Amino acid sequence: MADQNGAPVLALLASMTADSLDVSSLDPQAIALVQIAALVAVDAPPASYLASLALAGEVDVDEAQVRGVLTAVAPIVGTPRVVSATGNIARALGLTLDLAELDEELANE
């Protein structure tokens, strides 16, 4: 049985993301932006944005590009999904900040 901290699940998700980079004909920035668009379309929770935002940061996707994705998908998915996504992205970024603060606190102990 897997341990309770979720590490095997996170490792699987990281592996799936890496595999998508290897097999897709899209460049890494396009993959990151498409993943964000897909998360908007399915009304993903904040935690789901963490991996895609991490990838986006690693491949130099900036805030303007993420806003561009939200604008581009709005006519297809609708205003409620884009508003929800905006809030969930903000929460995901908050989770990231909280995790960084926790890492710093643990390092200082």
N, C-alpha and C positions, 0 to 999 in steps of 0.2 A: 504494500500500500504506500502511496506517496505521502511525504511529510506534509504537515499542516501549513507550512509557510508559503506555499504556492510556487516555490522555486521551479519545480518541474514544468508547471504550466507556463511560467514566464520564459523558461528556456525553449519550450516548444514554439511559443509565439515569436521569439527572437529568431529561431531557426527558420520558421516559415517566412518571415520578413526577408531574411538573408537569401533564402531560396528564390523568392520572387524577384529580387534584384539580379540574381544570376540568370534566370530563364526568360525574363521579360525583354522584349525588344525596345522598351521605353528606357529613357535615361533615368538615373536615380531621382532627379528632381521631379520629373513627370510622375514617377511611381509614387513618391511621397504625396504629391498633390492629388493624384487619383485616389489614393487611400483615404485622404481626408474627405474628398467628395463622397466616397462610398460610406464613410462613417456618418456624414450628414444625412445621406439618403436613408440609412437604416435607423436614424435617431439614436446613435450609440451613446452610452453613458460616458462620463468623464474619464474613467479608467481606460476605456478603449482608445481614447485619443493619445494616451501617454506614449505608446510605441510609435505611432505615426508621427507625432510631434517630435519625438527624439530623432527618428530617421530624417524628418524634414530639417531639423537643426544640423544634423551631420552632413547633409548635402547642400547646405547653404540656401535653403528656402527661407525667405524673409516674411515678415508679417504682411506686407503688401500682397504677396503672392497668395497667402492663406485667405486674406480678405477677398482677393480676386476669385478664388475658388467659391467662397460663400456667395459672392455676387453672381457668378456664372451658373451655379446650381439652383439659385432661388426660383427662377421661372419654372423649373422642372419639379423640385421637391416642395416648394411653397414656403411662404413666410414663417409659419410655425416651426418647421424643421430648421430653418436657418437661425431663427431666434434661439431655439433650443440648443443648436450646435454652438452658437456663440457663447452661451452660458456654460455649456459643458466643456468647451475649450478653456474658458477662464478658470473653471473648477479644476481641470486637469493641470493647468499651469500652477494653480494654487497647491495641488497635490505635489507637484514637482518641487516647488519651493519648500513645502513642509518636509519632504523627504531629504532635501539638501540640508535644511536646518537640523534635522534629526541626525544625519550623518556627521555634521559639524559638532553637535553636542556630544555624540558618542566618541568622536576623535579627541575631544578635549577632556574626557574623563580619565 
